């Protein structure tokens, strides 16, 4: 059974629990009762489905919390959150659920540290899922062309809660801050190095090693196997396309 099937089937509280289960239950109760009704006898979901539901619930509630870090959530930030939902390919019911979770994250008493701690436990320490989670949060915060210092402070707090150190945090910031995309001519060389998380004076062997490491971290199939919701696979696929384009640009620079 899919994680979303478990949610609409009424098994949500049974297999998620904790602060994220509470946020999901509070945010989705009205959403589910208004359309996809509960059956009350859904089969218990497995660990993978629990991780997927936890990831989904944490993603959009934490996104709402970070959006309010500077004191208010603007209409532009709401539009950007909706754009993220659209880019991830969520269906109508999932978008409504994501909006409810985003609003829940804006609440003054949102238990950010507890939510992050539960996500880390579910994803297991060292899992590439936590890196993908932080990249999604970074991407949302940077989507309006810049980042408020309070948003960055909160992102660092989230990173620490996930067990992500300063070096990896800085690498993610460099990679996403470039805005490098897989365009026809490839990204600018400096941005390509940043996307691979290495400096422009890296050797070709170091660049190749970084490329393989980045591909291993972001490979959609591997992330899916660890519990990345299918609805968020598009973000992982886009990232691998950017990494491939960056590697091609960097590799060409060594040949010239």
CORNOR-V678180 format. One record per residue. N is the residue number from 1. RES is the residue in one letter. SS is DSSP state (H for helix, E for strand, L for the rest). PHI is phi in whole degrees, -180 to 180 (* if undefined). Layout:
# CORNOR-V678180
N:RES:SS:PHI / N:RES:SS:PHI
This chain:
# CORNOR-V678180
1:X:L:* / 2:X:L:-76 / 3:X:H:-64 / 4:X:H:-68 / 5:X:H:-63 / 6:X:H:-66 / 7:X:H:-64 / 8:X:H:-73 / 9:X:H:-83 / 10:X:L:97 / 11:X:L:-93 / 12:X:H:-53 / 13:X:H:-63 / 14:X:H:-66 / 15:X:H:-109 / 16:X:L:-101 / 17:X:L:66 / 18:X:H:63 / 19:X:H:-62 / 20:X:H:-70 / 21:X:H:-61 / 22:X:H:-67 / 23:X:H:-65 / 24:X:H:-62 / 25:X:H:-62 / 26:X:H:-67 / 27:X:H:-79 / 28:X:H:-99 / 29:X:H:-55 / 30:X:H:-70 / 31:X:H:-61 / 32:X:H:-72 / 33:X:H:-69 / 34:X:L:-84 / 35:X:L:-146 / 36:X:L:-77 / 37:X:L:-66 / 38:X:L:-79 / 39:X:L:-96 / 40:X:L:79 / 41:X:L:-135 / 42:X:L:-67 / 43:X:L:-69 / 44:X:L:-58 / 45:X:L:-87 / 46:X:L:-87 / 47:X:H:-63 / 48:X:H:-60 / 49:X:H:-65 / 50:X:H:-66 / 51:X:H:-63 / 52:X:H:-62 / 53:X:H:-65 / 54:X:H:-63 / 55:X:H:-63 / 56:X:H:-62 / 57:X:H:-63 / 58:X:H:-70 / 59:X:H:-55 / 60:X:H:-85 / 61:X:H:-73 / 62:X:H:-66 / 63:X:H:-59 / 64:X:H:-66 / 65:X:H:-63 / 66:X:H:-69 / 67:X:H:-61 / 68:X:L:-93 / 69:X:L:-60 / 70:X:L:-88 / 71:X:L:107 / 72:X:L:-157 / 73:X:L:-108 / 74:X:L:-83 / 75:X:H:-61 / 76:X:H:-64 / 77:X:H:-66 / 78:X:H:-66 / 79:X:H:-62 / 80:X:H:-67 / 81:X:H:-63 / 82:X:H:-64 / 83:X:H:-66 / 84:X:H:-62 / 85:X:H:-61 / 86:X:H:-67 / 87:X:H:-65 / 88:X:L:-78 / 89:X:L:77 / 90:X:L:-71 / 91:X:L:-79 / 92:X:H:-59 / 93:X:H:-66 / 94:X:H:-70 / 95:X:H:-65 / 96:X:H:-62 / 97:X:H:-63 / 98:X:H:-63 / 99:X:H:-65 / 100:X:H:-64 / 101:X:H:-67 / 102:X:H:-58 / 103:X:H:-66 / 104:X:H:-64 / 105:X:H:-68 / 106:X:L:-80 / 107:X:L:-65 / 108:X:L:-60 / 109:X:L:-99 / 110:X:L:-62 / 111:X:L:-82 / 112:X:H:-55 / 113:X:H:-63 / 114:X:H:-69 / 115:X:H:-64 / 116:X:H:-64 / 117:X:H:-63 / 118:X:H:-67 / 119:X:H:-60 / 120:X:H:-63 / 121:X:H:-64 / 122:X:H:-68 / 123:X:H:-80 / 124:X:L:73 / 125:X:L:-57 / 126:X:L:84 / 127:X:L:-69 / 128:X:H:-68 / 129:X:H:-62 / 130:X:H:-67 / 131:X:H:-66 / 132:X:H:-64 / 133:X:H:-60 / 134:X:H:-66 / 135:X:H:-64 / 136:X:H:-63 / 137:X:H:-66 / 138:X:H:-61 / 139:X:H:-60 / 140:X:H:-67 / 141:X:H:-69 / 142:X:H:-91 / 143:X:L:-62 / 144:X:L:-93 / 145:X:L:95 / 146:X:L:-170 / 147:X:L:-139 / 148:X:L:-70 / 149:X:H:-53 / 150:X:H:-70 / 151:X:H:-66 / 152:X:H:-65 / 153:X:H:-61 / 154:X:H:-71 / 155:X:H:-64 / 156:X:H:-66 / 157:X:H:-62 / 158:X:H:-63 / 159:X:H:-59 / 160:X:H:-62 / 161:X:H:-64 / 162:X:H:-88 / 163:X:L:83 / 164:X:L:-95 / 165:X:L:-83 / 166:X:H:-61 / 167:X:H:-64 / 168:X:H:-69 / 169:X:H:-61 / 170:X:H:-65 / 171:X:H:-65 / 172:X:H:-64 / 173:X:H:-63 / 174:X:H:-65 / 175:X:H:-62 / 176:X:H:-83 / 177:X:H:-71 / 178:X:L:-72 / 179:X:L:71 / 180:X:L:-66 / 181:X:L:-122 / 182:X:L:-81 / 183:X:L:-98 / 184:X:L:-56 / 185:X:L:-89 / 186:X:L:82 / 187:X:L:-73 / 188:X:L:-57 / 189:X:H:-57 / 190:X:H:-61 / 191:X:H:-67 / 192:X:H:-64 / 193:X:H:-62 / 194:X:H:-64 / 195:X:H:-62 / 196:X:L:-83 / 197:X:L:75 / 198:X:L:-131 / 199:X:L:-87 / 200:X:L:-62 / 201:X:L:-94 / 202:X:L:-67 / 203:X:L:-76 / 204:X:H:-63 / 205:X:H:-64 / 206:X:H:-66 / 207:X:H:-65 / 208:X:H:-64 / 209:X:H:-64 / 210:X:H:-65 / 211:X:H:-60 / 212:X:H:-63 / 213:X:H:-64 / 214:X:H:-66 / 215:X:H:-66 / 216:X:H:-64 / 217:X:H:-71 / 218:X:H:-111 / 219:X:L:-59 / 220:X:H:-55 / 221:X:H:-65 / 222:X:H:-68 / 223:X:H:-67 / 224:X:H:-63 / 225:X:H:-64 / 226:X:H:-87 / 227:X:L:123 / 228:X:L:-66 / 229:X:L:-57 / 230:X:H:-56 / 231:X:H:-66 / 232:X:H:-107 / 233:X:H:-65 / 234:X:H:-62 / 235:X:H:-64 / 236:X:H:-66 / 237:X:H:-65 / 238:X:H:-61 / 239:X:H:-65 / 240:X:H:-66 / 241:X:H:-65 / 242:X:H:-66 / 243:X:H:-66 / 244:X:H:-62 / 245:X:H:-64 / 246:X:H:-64 / 247:X:H:-64 / 248:X:H:-61 / 249:X:H:-67 / 250:X:H:-66 / 251:X:H:-60 / 252:X:H:-65 / 253:X:H:-67 / 254:X:H:-73 / 255:X:H:-82 / 256:X:L:-85
